[in-house]
């Protein structure tokens, strides 16, 4: 399926100069939504996956679906202060400052094979921070999976060394 018609491009959001890739038209269309989930699943090119990590917040849309289809656990990685149990954290740079992500300390066990999923890979800071968290817990990132990769923002270079797949590339 061609997913491009289901991505809305919004100029100057959330700030001037940004071309936001809105996935809500894809989510609103049952056939496109289902096809996207199936295609993301088919793009998993490694063997057994133990955990699927979804990145706060739009990574939470497809990651649990992938976890179910892969017979794996789902691990939410959240922004600082949103998880109730003991966490480890990793900071990363934003265009406008620094942010922090957290994961429960018992979410991933040493040696587990992990698929990292998010909606968009832009500058790569968020995804790289999540890969670092997985590795701090002893997990092995075996693939990073996205709906959209914005190659012109050089995010793939930050994930150099991790297999990377996406439905769409700009």
TORNU-377281 format. One record per residue: residue number from 0; residue in one letter; y, z negated, x negated of N, C-alpha, C, O in turn. Coordinates in pm, whole numbers. Example, Ala and Ser with C-alpha at 12.3 -4.5 7.8 and 13.67 -1.06 7.14 Angstrom:
TORNU-377281
SITE    n  res    n.py    n.pz    n.px   ca.py   ca.pz   ca.px    c.py    c.pz    c.px    o.py    o.pz    o.px
SITE    0    A    -569    -780   -1319    -450    -780   -1230    -330    -780   -1320    -332    -846   -1424
SITE    1    S    -225    -708   -1285    -106    -714   -1367       3    -787   -1290     114    -804   -1341
end
This chain:
TORNU-377281
SITE    n  res    n.py    n.pz    n.px   ca.py   ca.pz   ca.px    c.py    c.pz    c.px    o.py    o.pz    o.px
SITE    0    X    -118       0     -85       0       0       0     124       0     -89     126     -63    -195
SITE    1    X     225      70     -46     353      71    -115     435     -48     -65     476     -51      51
SITE    2    X     458    -146    -151     528    -269    -112     680    -258    -124     752    -341     -69
SITE    3    X     728    -158    -194     872    -143    -215     954    -144     -85    1059    -208     -82
SITE    4    X     910     -75      21     992     -77     144    1007    -216     207    1092    -236     294
SITE    5    X     925    -310     164     930    -445     221    1010    -545     137    1010    -665     164
SITE    6    X    1076    -494      34    1160    -578     -49    1306    -542     -20    1347    -427     -35
SITE    7    X    1381    -641      21    1524    -621      52    1605    -657     -73    1587    -764    -131
SITE    8    X    1694    -568    -112    1779    -590    -229    1915    -636    -181    1983    -565    -106
SITE    9    X    1956    -755    -223    2083    -813    -178    2173    -827    -300    2145    -905    -391
SITE   10    X    2282    -752    -300    2377    -755    -411    2459    -883    -411    2493    -937    -305
SITE   11    X    2488    -930    -530    2577   -1045    -551    2529   -1173    -485    2609   -1253    -435
SITE   12    X    2396   -1193    -484    2340   -1318    -433    2243   -1373    -537    2161   -1296    -586
SITE   13    X    2248   -1496    -572    2333   -1604    -519    2472   -1610    -583    2554   -1695    -548
SITE   14    X    2497   -1517    -679    2630   -1513    -739    2661   -1369    -779    2569   -1286    -787
SITE   15    X    2787   -1337    -802    2824   -1200    -838    2744   -1148    -958    2722   -1218   -1056
SITE   16    X    2702   -1022    -947    2628    -957   -1054    2477    -966   -1041    2405    -896   -1112
SITE   17    X    2428   -1051    -952    2283   -1066    -932    2238    -975    -818    2304    -969    -714
SITE   18    X    2126    -904    -838    2065    -825    -731    1937    -899    -690    1833    -884    -753
SITE   19    X    1948    -978    -583    1838   -1063    -537    1731    -979    -470    1761    -891    -390
SITE   20    X    1607   -1007    -503    1492    -938    -442    1434   -1030    -334    1366   -1128    -365
SITE   21    X    1464    -997    -209    1424   -1079     -95    1287   -1034     -45    1270    -919      -4
SITE   22    X    1190   -1125     -47    1053   -1092      -5    1028   -1121     143     918   -1097     192
SITE   23    X    1128   -1173     215    1101   -1211     354    1061   -1093     443     981   -1113     534
SITE   24    X    1112    -969     423    1059    -859     504     908    -839     484     837    -807     579
SITE   25    X     859    -857     362     716    -847     336     641    -957     408     535    -934     466
SITE   26    X     695   -1077     405     630   -1191     472     631   -1176     624     541   -1225     691
SITE   27    X     731   -1108     677     744   -1090     822     652    -982     877     630    -976     998
SITE   28    X     598    -898     792     512    -789     836     366    -829     811     325    -839     696
SITE   29    X     288    -851     918     151    -900     898      65    -810     810     -14    -860     730
SITE   30    X      79    -678     824      -3    -588     742      39    -592     596     -46    -596     507
SITE   31    X     168    -593     569     218    -598     432     183    -733     368     143    -739     252
SITE   32    X     199    -841     444     169    -975     394      21    -985     356     -13   -1034     248
SITE   33    X     -65    -939     445    -209    -943     421    -247    -854     302    -327    -893     218
SITE   34    X    -189    -734     296    -219    -642     187    -170    -699      53    -237    -683     -48
SITE   35    X     -55    -764      54      -4    -825     -70     -99    -934    -118    -130    -941    -237
SITE   36    X    -144   -1019     -27    -237   -1125     -65    -366   -1067    -121    -418   -1115    -221
SITE   37    X    -417    -964     -57    -542    -902    -103    -523    -835    -239    -609    -845    -326
SITE   38    X    -411    -767    -257    -384    -699    -384    -365    -800    -497    -414    -780    -608
SITE   39    X    -292    -909    -470    -276   -1014    -572    -413   -1070    -613    -437   -1097    -730
SITE   40    X    -500   -1088    -515    -636   -1135    -543    -712   -1035    -629    -776   -1073    -727
SITE   41    X    -704    -907    -593    -775    -803    -668    -722    -787    -810    -793    -739    -898
SITE   42    X    -598    -827    -834    -537    -816    -967    -583    -927   -1062    -553    -922   -1181
SITE   43    X    -654   -1025   -1011    -706   -1130   -1099    -820   -1068   -1179    -927   -1038   -1126
SITE   44    X    -794   -1051   -1308    -886    -972   -1391    -971   -1056   -1484   -1039   -1003   -1572
SITE   45    X    -969   -1186   -1465   -1048   -1275   -1550   -1164   -1330   -1470   -1174   -1308   -1349
SITE   46    X   -1251   -1402   -1536   -1366   -1461   -1468   -1326   -1576   -1377   -1225   -1569   -1307
SITE   47    X   -1404   -1680   -1380   -1385   -1796   -1294   -1249   -1861   -1316   -1209   -1885   -1430
SITE   48    X   -1179   -1888   -1207   -1052   -1961   -1208   -1079   -2098   -1147   -1139   -2109   -1040
SITE   49    X   -1036   -2204   -1217   -1054   -2340   -1165    -937   -2387   -1081    -955   -2455    -980
SITE   50    X    -814   -2348   -1123    -694   -2391   -1052    -594   -2276   -1044    -582   -2195   -1136
SITE   51    X    -524   -2270    -931    -412   -2177    -914    -286   -2261    -903    -274   -2345    -814
SITE   52    X    -193   -2239    -994     -67   -2312    -995      38   -2229    -923      61   -2112    -956
SITE   53    X     101   -2289    -823     212   -2226    -751     342   -2291    -793     351   -2414    -799
SITE   54    X     442   -2209    -821     570   -2259    -870     667   -2277    -754     684   -2187    -671
SITE   55    X     729   -2393    -749     828   -2431    -647     937   -2327    -637     997   -2293    -739
SITE   56    X     965   -2275    -524     902   -2298    -397     832   -2176    -341     734   -2188    -268
SITE   57    X     881   -2057    -375     820   -1937    -316     683   -1907    -374     607   -1829    -316
SITE   58    X     649   -1966    -486     513   -1952    -538     411   -2023    -450     291   -1998    -461
SITE   59    X     460   -2111    -363     372   -2183    -272     322   -2095    -157     232   -2135     -84
SITE   60    X     379   -1976    -141     340   -1890     -28     203   -1827     -55     113   -1837      28
SITE   61    X     188   -1763    -170      63   -1692    -199     -36   -1772    -282    -157   -1747    -274
SITE   62    X      10   -1867    -362     -82   -1941    -450    -195   -2011    -373    -310   -2003    -416
SITE   63    X    -167   -2080    -262    -280   -2142    -189    -378   -2039    -131    -498   -2065    -123
SITE   64    X    -326   -1923     -92    -414   -1817     -42    -505   -1769    -155    -625   -1751    -136
SITE   65    X    -446   -1749    -272    -526   -1707    -388    -628   -1814    -425    -744   -1782    -454
SITE   66    X    -587   -1940    -422    -680   -2049    -454    -800   -2045    -359    -914   -2058    -403
SITE   67    X    -774   -2029    -231    -884   -2024    -134    -977   -1906    -162   -1099   -1922    -163
SITE   68    X    -920   -1788    -186   -1001   -1669    -211   -1080   -1680    -343   -1187   -1622    -356
SITE   69    X   -1025   -1754    -439   -1090   -1770    -570   -1179   -1894    -577   -1237   -1922    -682
SITE   70    X   -1189   -1967    -466   -1265   -2092    -463   -1218   -2186    -574   -1298   -2243    -648
SITE   71    X   -1085   -2199    -581   -1021   -2282    -684    -931   -2385    -617    -900   -2374    -498
SITE   72    X    -889   -2483    -693    -792   -2580    -644    -651   -2523    -652    -623   -2435    -733
SITE   73    X    -563   -2575    -568    -422   -2536    -571    -341   -2650    -633    -358   -2766    -595
SITE   74    X    -253   -2617    -727    -168   -2716    -794     -22   -2678    -773      22   -2573    -821
SITE   75    X      55   -2761    -702     198   -2733    -690     274   -2787    -812     255   -2902    -852
SITE   76    X     358   -2703    -869     452   -2748    -972     588   -2752    -904     635   -2652    -850
SITE   77    X     650   -2871    -907     772   -2894    -829     891   -2923    -918     878   -2952   -1037
SITE   78    X    1007   -2913    -857    1129   -2954    -925    1127   -3106    -942    1058   -3177    -869
SITE   79    X    1203   -3154   -1039    1206   -3295   -1076    1228   -3386    -954    1316   -3362    -871
SITE   80    X    1144   -3491    -947    1159   -3593    -844    1094   -3563    -710    1112   -3640    -616
SITE   81    X    1018   -3455    -699     957   -3417    -571     810   -3455    -558     755   -3450    -448
SITE   82    X     746   -3492    -668     605   -3529    -662     590   -3681    -664     661   -3749    -738
SITE   83    X     497   -3735    -582     489   -3880    -564     410   -3958    -670     426   -4079    -682
SITE   84    X     324   -3890    -745     234   -3958    -838     289   -3945    -980     396   -3887   -1000
SITE   85    X     218   -3997   -1077     257   -3987   -1218     263   -3840   -1259     172   -3762   -1230
SITE   86    X     371   -3802   -1328     390   -3662   -1365     422   -3648   -1514     458   -3743   -1582
SITE   87    X     406   -3525   -1561     466   -3483   -1687     568   -3375   -1650     558   -3313   -1545
SITE   88    X     665   -3354   -1739     769   -3258   -1705     803   -3168   -1822     768   -3196   -1937
SITE   89    X     870   -3061   -1791     913   -2963   -1890    1048   -2910   -1844    1065   -2872   -1728
SITE   90    X    1143   -2906   -1936    1274   -2851   -1902    1278   -2704   -1942    1201   -2658   -2026
SITE   91    X    1370   -2631   -1879    1389   -2489   -1910    1533   -2452   -1881    1601   -2516   -1801
SITE   92    X    1578   -2348   -1948    1716   -2303   -1934    1732   -2210   -1814    1648   -2125   -1786
SITE   93    X    1843   -2230   -1746    1887   -2142   -1639    2014   -2071   -1687    2073   -2111   -1788
SITE   94    X    2055   -1969   -1615    2180   -1902   -1649    2297   -2000   -1640    2398   -1983   -1709
SITE   95    X    2284   -2100   -1557    2395   -2190   -1528    2365   -2334   -1567    2431   -2426   -1518
SITE   96    X    2266   -2356   -1655    2236   -2492   -1697    2090   -2510   -1733    2023   -2417   -1777
SITE   97    X    2041   -2632   -1712    1903   -2667   -1745    1839   -2729   -1620    1905   -2802   -1546
SITE   98    X    1712   -2699   -1598    1638   -2760   -1487    1508   -2816   -1543    1477   -2797   -1661
SITE   99    X    1434   -2885   -1458    1311   -2952   -1501    1204   -2934   -1393    1233   -2943   -1274
SITE  100    X    1082   -2908   -1437     967   -2897   -1348     868   -3006   -1381     860   -3054   -1494
SITE  101    X     791   -3046   -1279     691   -3152   -1297     559   -3114   -1232     553   -3034   -1139
SITE  102    X     453   -3174   -1285     319   -3159   -1229     249   -3294   -1241     275   -3369   -1334
SITE  103    X     161   -3324   -1147      84   -3448   -1155      -4   -3446   -1279     -59   -3343   -1317
SITE  104    X     -16   -3562   -1341     -95   -3572   -1464    -244   -3548   -1444    -316   -3515   -1538
SITE  105    X    -291   -3564   -1320    -435   -3543   -1294    -464   -3409   -1227    -575   -3387   -1179
SITE  106    X    -365   -3318   -1223    -381   -3193   -1150    -472   -3093   -1220    -540   -3014   -1155
SITE  107    X    -472   -3096   -1352    -550   -3000   -1431    -625   -3078   -1538    -569   -3162   -1607
SITE  108    X    -753   -3048   -1549    -837   -3115   -1648    -853   -3026   -1771    -842   -2904   -1764
SITE  109    X    -879   -3091   -1883    -898   -3021   -2010   -1004   -2911   -1994   -1113   -2935   -1942
SITE  110    X    -970   -2791   -2040   -1063   -2678   -2037   -1061   -2596   -1910   -1124   -2491   -1905
SITE  111    X    -991   -2641   -1806    -989   -2564   -1682    -913   -2433   -1701    -812   -2428   -1771
SITE  112    X    -963   -2329   -1637    -902   -2196   -1639    -800   -2190   -1526    -830   -2221   -1411
SITE  113    X    -676   -2150   -1561    -564   -2159   -1467    -496   -2024   -1448    -466   -1954   -1545
SITE  114    X    -473   -1989   -1323    -392   -1874   -1283    -256   -1929   -1241    -249   -2016   -1154
SITE  115    X    -148   -1879   -1300     -12   -1920   -1264      45   -1813   -1173      40   -1694   -1204
SITE  116    X     100   -1855   -1058     157   -1758    -963     299   -1798    -921     329   -1915    -897
SITE  117    X     385   -1697    -912     519   -1713    -854     559   -1582    -789     493   -1480    -806
SITE  118    X     668   -1588    -712     710   -1466    -643     775   -1367    -738     743   -1248    -734
SITE  119    X     868   -1413    -823     943   -1324    -911     946   -1378   -1053     970   -1497   -1075
SITE  120    X     921   -1290   -1150     944   -1321   -1290    1075   -1256   -1328    1087   -1133   -1330
SITE  121    X    1175   -1338   -1357    1307   -1287   -1396    1326   -1308   -1545    1275   -1230   -1625
SITE  122    X    1397   -1413   -1585    1421   -1438   -1727    1301   -1502   -1796    1295   -1505   -1919
SITE  123    X    1207   -1554   -1720    1083   -1608   -1776    1085   -1756   -1808     980   -1812   -1843
SITE  124    X    1199   -1822   -1797    1207   -1963   -1833    1120   -2052   -1746    1053   -2142   -1798
SITE  125    X    1121   -2029   -1617    1042   -2110   -1525     893   -2093   -1552     819   -2191   -1566
SITE  126    X     848   -1969   -1559     706   -1942   -1581     659   -1996   -1716     549   -2051   -1726
SITE  127    X     740   -1981   -1818     703   -2034   -1951     692   -2186   -1947     601   -2243   -2008
SITE  128    X     784   -2253   -1876     777   -2399   -1863     647   -2440   -1794     584   -2538   -1833
SITE  129    X     607   -2365   -1692     483   -2396   -1620     362   -2375   -1712     270   -2457   -1712
SITE  130    X     361   -2268   -1788     251   -2247   -1883     243   -2361   -1983     134   -2407   -2018
SITE  131    X     359   -2409   -2029     362   -2523   -2121     303   -2647   -2057     229   -2722   -2121
SITE  132    X     335   -2671   -1929     280   -2787   -1858     128   -2778   -1848      58   -2875   -1873
SITE  133    X      79   -2661   -1811     -66   -2641   -1800    -133   -2674   -1933    -234   -2743   -1937
SITE  134    X     -77   -2625   -2041    -136   -2646   -2173    -123   -2792   -2218    -212   -2842   -2286
SITE  135    X     -15   -2860   -2182      -2   -3003   -2214    -115   -3083   -2149    -161   -3182   -2205
SITE  136    X    -158   -3040   -2031    -266   -3110   -1961    -405   -3066   -2010    -506   -3119   -1965
SITE  137    X    -409   -2970   -2101    -537   -2924   -2155    -594   -2804   -2086    -705   -2760   -2119
SITE  138    X    -521   -2748   -1989    -568   -2628   -1920    -544   -2503   -2003    -467   -2504   -2099
SITE  139    X    -611   -2395   -1964    -595   -2267   -2031    -537   -2167   -1930    -600   -2136   -1829
SITE  140    X    -417   -2118   -1958    -356   -2016   -1873    -427   -1885   -1903    -417   -1832   -2014
SITE  141    X    -498   -1832   -1803    -573   -1709   -1825    -503   -1587   -1766    -537   -1473   -1799
SITE  142    X    -404   -1611   -1678    -328   -1499   -1622    -204   -1553   -1551    -207   -1661   -1492
SITE  143    X     -97   -1476   -1557      25   -1503   -1479      40   -1389   -1381      33   -1272   -1418
SITE  144    X      61   -1424   -1256      52   -1331   -1145     181   -1342   -1063     221   -1452   -1024
SITE  145    X     248   -1228   -1036     377   -1228    -965     379   -1117    -861     310   -1016    -873
SITE  146    X     460   -1139    -757     487   -1030    -664     574    -926    -735     547    -806    -728
SITE  147    X     678    -974    -805     778    -886    -865     806    -931   -1008     819   -1050   -1036
SITE  148    X     816    -834   -1099     863    -859   -1235     991    -778   -1256     995    -657   -1232
SITE  149    X    1096    -847   -1300    1224    -782   -1331    1228    -761   -1483    1283    -844   -1556
SITE  150    X    1171    -651   -1529    1157    -626   -1672    1291    -625   -1744    1299    -664   -1861
SITE  151    X    1396    -581   -1677    1527    -570   -1740    1587    -705   -1776    1687    -711   -1848
SITE  152    X    1529    -815   -1728    1574    -949   -1765    1489   -1010   -1877    1510   -1125   -1916
SITE  153    X    1394    -933   -1928    1314    -970   -2045    1222   -1090   -2026    1182   -1153   -2124
SITE  154    X    1189   -1124   -1903    1096   -1234   -1877     959   -1214   -1937     901   -1309   -1989
SITE  155    X     904   -1091   -1932     771   -1072   -1991     763   -1111   -2138     657   -1154   -2185
SITE  156    X     872   -1097   -2213     871   -1134   -2354     850   -1284   -2373     788   -1326   -2470
SITE  157    X     903   -1365   -2279     882   -1510   -2289     737   -1547   -2262     690   -1652   -2306
SITE  158    X     666   -1461   -2191     525   -1486   -2161     433   -1406   -2251     316   -1383   -2218
SITE  159    X     484   -1364   -2364     406   -1288   -2460     279   -1365   -2494     283   -1483   -2530
SITE  160    X     168   -1298   -2482      41   -1363   -2511     -37   -1402   -2386    -158   -1424   -2393
SITE  161    X      31   -1409   -2272     -38   -1438   -2146     -57   -1307   -2069      39   -1232   -2052
SITE  162    X    -177   -1279   -2022    -195   -1161   -1936    -104   -1174   -1814     -95   -1280   -1753
SITE  163    X     -38   -1065   -1778      62   -1067   -1672      36    -950   -1577      14    -837   -1621
SITE  164    X      39    -979   -1446      24    -874   -1346     130    -893   -1237     180   -1004   -1217
SITE  165    X     164    -783   -1168     259    -790   -1057     237    -674    -962     182    -570    -998
SITE  166    X     281    -695    -838     275    -587    -740     382    -483    -767     357    -363    -757
SITE  167    X     502    -529    -802     615    -440    -824     686    -476    -955     691    -592    -995
SITE  168    X     741    -373   -1019     818    -393   -1142     950    -317   -1128     954    -202   -1086
SITE  169    X    1057    -386   -1166    1190    -323   -1165    1246    -330   -1305    1357    -283   -1330
end
